[in-house]
Amino acid sequence: MSGRTTYYSHNLLATSEPHLFKSAIHDGMDSNKTSVPKLTNNIKALAGVGMPLPVKIAGILNRGSGPPSCAHVCIGGLWSSDPNFTISSVAKSLNNKVIFEKTFLSLKKQHAQEFLISRETSGEQGSFNKLPSTFYIQLENSGKDNKNWAVMAFLSELVVRGVFKVVIASFLIVGHTHEDVDAFFSKINRALSGKHVSSIPQLLAEVYGAEEKRSLPRFIIEVVDYKSHAKPYHQSFKGIRGPVAFKFTMLDNRPIYQYQWTYGGPWLPTFGNSIWKRKDPKSSADFSVIPPPNREPLYAGMFGRHANSEEISTYLKAYVKHIESIQMKTDPTSDLYSGDQAIKDYWKNILKFSR
């Protein structure tokens, strides 16, 4: 059985029995075409001046419960390319079933607790709107972002907290394409093609309208530092590179993981391994220690200095001046003038806020 066949079989299960199964795929979009402001023509005043605001989009396609697709948008370069963003994005998508019909353009700062597993299983099942018992997730085969101890710990914790009974993570072999999520990204590219995108809310609106079945775009302003949250409690996770899939379950009230060397092969070892430390390493009893659910969440905020902050600021200042030059030739009572004023104020506020 191939990885692609396995993925589509999981999708079929989730589609036919959504009360039992949920399937998702998570991947990153090429960010070369999503910088903001995105211009449709070359503007002399901006030629060779700094760089526009880089924007990164992570896509999640769901089968079963929840919105059919999610697009998590953030400022590219604010956070390292590592598991913290993947974990925050996946956790947020699980919460999206609750917020699917709510306003999607809000840039209001939200508490990082939204990304973490909450205190009690009963509350968790309520906030996640009774998610099914089994969760299949397909991830990019990247050790830096996905196939690492932190993501594995997070998936194990989803089981420990009672969000799911079984979580199975699969990784496509390097070089294989993710057909459906790549098609989703292509739709976003087509929606943006030939359009002047003057702000992040407008970008979110274009993403929202990219599919007939509306996707749910969210602007990510906080990323949980899950690595710091879980690091004191996890033990060495050996042999992570070779297997194509991992399964996380509970056995005799003990969180375990198993792996497959080939798709459709046996889950090994038979009684599983633990990713969490024992309370007493000398004891034969395996009472696993996991991160306390009521710890204050740690997160990396977006408001520190960007690595390219000077280039971005230079470009945005030039863009504001360009808008002002257009306004000088426009009737101040017109809708066009008012629209330009709103965009100008938007970027002025961002420049002021980013100092």
Rosetta blueprint (number, residue, H / E / L):
1 M L
2 S L
3 G H
4 R H
5 T H
6 T H
7 Y H
8 Y H
9 S H
10 H H
11 N H
12 L H
13 L H
14 A H
15 T H
16 S H
17 E L
18 P L
19 H L
20 L L
21 F E
22 K E
23 S E
24 A E
25 I E
26 H E
27 D E
28 G E
29 M L
30 D L
31 S H
32 N H
33 K H
34 T L
35 S L
36 V E
37 P L
38 K E
39 L L
40 T L
41 N L
42 N L
43 I L
44 K H
45 A H
46 L H
47 A L
48 G L
49 V L
50 G L
51 M L
52 P L
53 L E
54 P L
55 V E
56 K E
57 I E
58 A E
59 G E
60 I E
61 L E
62 N E
63 R E
64 G L
65 S L
66 G L
67 P L
68 P L
69 S E
70 C E
71 A E
72 H E
73 V E
74 C E
75 I E
76 G L
77 G L
78 L L
79 W L
80 S L
81 S L
82 D L
83 P H
84 N H
85 F H
86 T H
87 I H
88 S H
89 S H
90 V H
91 A H
92 K H
93 S H
94 L H
95 N H
96 N H
97 K H
98 V H
99 I H
100 F L
101 E L
102 K L
103 T L
104 F L
105 L L
106 S L
107 L L
108 K L
109 K L
110 Q L
111 H L
112 A H
113 Q H
114 E H
115 F H
116 L L
117 I L
118 S L
119 R L
120 E L
121 T H
122 S H
123 G H
124 E H
125 Q H
126 G H
127 S H
128 F L
129 N L
130 K L
131 L L
132 P L
133 S L
134 T E
135 F E
136 Y E
137 I E
138 Q E
139 L E
140 E L
141 N L
142 S L
143 G L
144 K L
145 D L
146 N L
147 K L
148 N L
149 W H
150 A H
151 V H
152 M H
153 A H
154 F H
155 L H
156 S H
157 E H
158 L H
159 V H
160 V H
161 R L
162 G L
163 V L
164 F L
165 K L
166 V E
167 V E
168 I E
169 A E
170 S E
171 F E
172 L L
173 I L
174 V L
175 G L
176 H L
177 T L
178 H L
179 E H
180 D H
181 V H
182 D H
183 A H
184 F H
185 F H
186 S H
187 K H
188 I H
189 N H
190 R H
191 A H
192 L H
193 S L
194 G L
195 K L
196 H L
197 V E
198 S L
199 S L
200 I H
201 P H
202 Q H
203 L H
204 L H
205 A H
206 E H
207 V H
208 Y H
209 G L
210 A L
211 E L
212 E L
213 K L
214 R L
215 S L
216 L E
217 P E
218 R E
219 F E
220 I L
221 I L
222 E E
223 V E
224 V E
225 D L
226 Y H
227 K H
228 S H
229 H H
230 A H
231 K L
232 P L
233 Y L
234 H E
235 Q L
236 S L
237 F L
238 K L
239 G L
240 I L
241 R L
242 G L
243 P L
244 V L
245 A E
246 F E
247 K E
248 F E
249 T E
250 M E
251 L E
252 D L
253 N L
254 R E
255 P E
256 I E
257 Y E
258 Q E
259 Y E
260 Q E
261 W L
262 T L
263 Y L
264 G L
265 G L
266 P L
267 W L
268 L E
269 P E
270 T E
271 F E
272 G E
273 N E
274 S L
275 I L
276 W E
277 K L
278 R E
279 K L
280 D L
281 P L
282 K L
283 S L
284 S L
285 A L
286 D L
287 F L
288 S E
289 V L
290 I L
291 P L
292 P L
293 P L
294 N L
295 R L
296 E L
297 P L
298 L L
299 Y E
300 A E
301 G E
302 M L
303 F L
304 G L
305 R L
306 H L
307 A L
308 N L
309 S H
310 E H
311 E H
312 I H
313 S H
314 T H
315 Y H
316 L H
317 K H
318 A H
319 Y H
320 V H
321 K H
322 H H
323 I H
324 E H
325 S H
326 I H
327 Q H
328 M L
329 K L
330 T L
331 D L
332 P L
333 T L
334 S L
335 D H
336 L H
337 Y H
338 S H
339 G H
340 D H
341 Q H
342 A H
343 I H
344 K H
345 D H
346 Y H
347 W H
348 K H
349 N H
350 I H
351 L H
352 K H
353 F H
354 S L
355 R L
